[in-house]
Amino acid sequence: MGATAYVLKSDVVNYMTGKPASSYTIQNVVYHFDDRKIVANEPESISRTTLVNRGDSEQEAEREIEYEFAQEYSWGNSVGLEIGIETTVSAGVPFIANGEVTVSASTSMSQDWGGATSETTTDTIAVEISVQPRSSKIAEIVGNRYTMDLPYTATLITHYTDGTTGTRGEFQGVFRGVEVNDIRVIYHADVPLV
């Protein structure tokens, strides 16, 4: 009885040839801002507080509310690298500020290829509320979550398990960032106490 042969379609399956890699280094990153794609989602709730006025006159209150939100980013490409291999990236991190894409100062960070780096940011915001007599009011902190895909070219250094390295210039990939900004306070209508 003969063995069944299988053919892998290169447009469906990513496969590696050559020596196995132990890690990757990506450096000399150049972002292609003209080819960026940014998707803005509906505002999402980050935190909220409820103020209650049980008195007979309007009350004003001021509060500092602490909130936190998560952001993540990754450097990826469609084919050619082994998923899960430790990858060091030396580059600035793109982010959206006032509707424009800006890049932070260059830094070196590590993540597994195919994965994402997550960061949690904690901050405070001042809330000033007027609450009608015998009512409650919600102050809600909201922000817009943006997803940005930004193509890049870079130098890729592959560190092989046998101790050798290989360098590939003009390595192409896509930076993906998911971030929250445009953070603001929304005041809900007063709700009479029952």
Wavefront OBJ file of the C-alpha trace (Angstrom):
o trace
v 0.000 0.000 0.000
v 1.535 3.318 -1.095
v 1.736 6.516 0.941
v -0.520 9.431 0.009
v 1.294 12.515 -1.257
v 0.174 16.010 -0.256
v 0.922 19.298 -1.965
v 0.945 22.527 0.063
v -0.452 25.570 -1.703
v 1.847 28.508 -1.024
v -1.042 30.979 -1.193
v -2.844 29.139 1.632
v -0.063 27.792 3.883
v 2.940 29.665 5.283
v 5.931 27.375 5.523
v 9.621 27.809 6.304
v 12.641 26.445 4.550
v 16.242 26.538 5.713
v 17.790 26.583 9.176
v 15.601 27.064 12.257
v 15.727 30.503 13.879
v 16.285 31.152 17.586
v 15.439 34.884 17.469
v 14.955 37.875 15.186
v 16.117 41.487 15.335
v 14.286 44.203 13.412
v 16.068 47.539 13.048
v 16.353 50.563 10.735
v 12.547 50.718 10.579
v 11.092 53.159 8.035
v 7.332 53.725 8.243
v 5.315 54.451 5.086
v 2.836 57.032 6.390
v 1.123 57.594 3.025
v -0.061 53.961 3.043
v -1.479 53.956 6.575
v -5.002 52.761 7.345
v -6.760 54.046 10.438
v -10.122 52.783 11.654
v -11.908 54.683 14.425
v -14.492 52.798 16.436
v -17.441 54.239 18.322
v -16.553 55.826 21.671
v -16.220 53.234 24.425
v -16.771 53.560 28.134
v -13.588 53.500 30.201
v -14.932 54.380 33.645
v -17.917 56.012 35.309
v -18.959 57.512 38.612
v -22.400 58.280 40.029
v -23.092 61.297 42.222
v -26.226 61.365 44.372
v -27.906 64.505 45.747
v -30.433 63.658 48.492
v -30.866 67.324 49.438
v -33.512 69.905 48.527
v -31.224 72.193 46.506
v -28.911 71.775 43.533
v -25.446 70.588 44.520
v -22.133 70.928 42.740
v -19.333 68.441 43.177
v -15.816 68.061 41.860
v -13.981 64.771 41.770
v -10.753 63.297 40.440
v -11.507 59.968 38.783
v -8.769 57.435 38.117
v -9.144 55.341 34.993
v -7.082 52.903 32.979
v -7.113 51.527 29.461
v -5.083 49.003 27.497
v -3.269 49.534 24.217
v -1.334 47.055 22.114
v 0.994 47.016 19.161
v 2.831 44.535 16.981
v 5.180 44.384 14.029
v 4.085 41.687 11.614
v 4.223 40.480 8.045
v 2.176 38.008 6.081
v 4.783 35.325 5.409
v 8.326 34.258 6.063
v 8.948 34.245 9.825
v 8.300 31.562 12.412
v 5.473 32.368 14.819
v 6.463 32.475 18.493
v 10.158 33.283 17.966
v 11.518 36.002 20.284
v 11.841 39.235 18.324
v 13.645 42.416 19.355
v 12.471 45.568 17.603
v 14.482 48.795 17.679
v 12.103 51.512 16.529
v 9.848 54.322 17.585
v 6.236 53.385 18.259
v 3.655 55.169 16.073
v 0.606 56.640 17.810
v -2.264 58.939 16.920
v -2.328 62.439 18.406
v -4.850 65.076 17.342
v -5.717 63.096 14.232
v -2.103 62.806 13.075
v 0.319 59.890 13.286
v 3.379 60.639 15.410
v 6.304 58.359 16.276
v 7.756 58.148 19.778
v 11.485 58.236 20.440
v 13.243 55.069 19.311
v 13.418 52.299 21.865
v 14.219 48.602 21.945
v 11.443 46.177 22.868
v 10.968 42.440 22.786
v 7.955 40.315 21.851
v 7.249 36.921 20.355
v 6.820 37.096 16.580
v 3.138 36.950 15.726
v 2.191 38.274 19.169
v 1.481 41.752 20.450
v 2.857 43.947 23.222
v 0.211 45.301 25.595
v 0.508 48.377 27.788
v -1.922 49.567 30.428
v -2.094 53.306 31.052
v -3.478 54.786 34.275
v -4.444 58.453 34.540
v -6.860 60.784 36.316
v -9.361 63.296 35.027
v -11.239 66.073 36.855
v -15.028 65.825 36.839
v -17.259 68.781 37.766
v -20.940 67.950 38.149
v -24.117 69.826 39.056
v -26.806 67.490 40.398
v -30.452 68.512 40.715
v -32.267 68.095 44.080
v -33.134 64.496 45.024
v -31.442 63.188 41.876
v -28.407 61.266 40.722
v -26.143 61.857 37.753
v -23.551 59.707 36.012
v -20.271 61.111 34.744
v -18.751 58.701 32.229
v -15.201 58.725 30.891
v -15.128 57.661 27.255
v -12.441 57.397 24.609
v -12.174 56.455 20.960
v -10.370 53.206 20.157
v -8.315 53.414 16.975
v -6.768 50.583 14.982
v -3.866 51.656 12.787
v -2.108 49.538 10.158
v 1.118 51.194 9.038
v 3.392 49.467 6.479
v 7.135 49.566 7.091
v 10.428 48.394 5.654
v 13.321 47.396 7.893
v 16.496 45.363 8.230
v 15.792 41.858 9.539
v 18.562 39.917 11.273
v 17.808 36.233 11.817
v 19.757 34.507 14.606
v 19.895 30.783 13.843
v 20.087 27.967 16.378
v 23.565 27.012 15.098
v 24.940 30.434 16.160
v 25.075 32.024 12.701
v 23.095 35.044 11.531
v 21.537 36.162 8.290
v 20.641 39.727 7.294
v 17.812 40.711 5.008
v 17.424 44.322 3.897
v 14.115 45.748 2.710
v 12.130 43.408 4.937
v 8.488 44.460 4.588
v 5.854 44.291 7.280
v 2.925 46.066 8.857
v 2.884 47.758 12.252
v -0.500 47.386 13.938
v -1.424 49.607 16.848
v -4.641 49.557 18.839
v -4.910 52.595 21.075
v -7.383 54.740 22.953
v -7.359 58.523 22.796
v -9.718 61.508 22.571
v -10.530 60.790 26.222
v -13.300 62.988 27.618
v -16.144 63.125 30.145
v -19.797 62.712 29.146
v -22.451 63.799 31.639
v -25.710 61.839 31.648
v -29.085 63.403 32.436
v -30.186 63.753 36.063
v -32.304 60.831 37.270
v -34.828 61.490 40.075
v -34.340 59.357 43.181
v -37.195 56.963 43.867
l 1 2 3 4 5 6 7 8 9 10 11 12 13 14 15 16 17 18 19 20 21 22 23 24 25 26 27 28 29 30 31 32 33 34 35 36 37 38 39 40 41 42 43 44 45 46 47 48 49 50 51 52 53 54 55 56 57 58 59 60 61 62 63 64 65 66 67 68 69 70 71 72 73 74 75 76 77 78 79 80 81 82 83 84 85 86 87 88 89 90 91 92 93 94 95 96 97 98 99 100 101 102 103 104 105 106 107 108 109 110 111 112 113 114 115 116 117 118 119 120 121 122 123 124 125 126 127 128 129 130 131 132 133 134 135 136 137 138 139 140 141 142 143 144 145 146 147 148 149 150 151 152 153 154 155 156 157 158 159 160 161 162 163 164 165 166 167 168 169 170 171 172 173 174 175 176 177 178 179 180 181 182 183 184 185 186 187 188 189 190 191 192 193 194
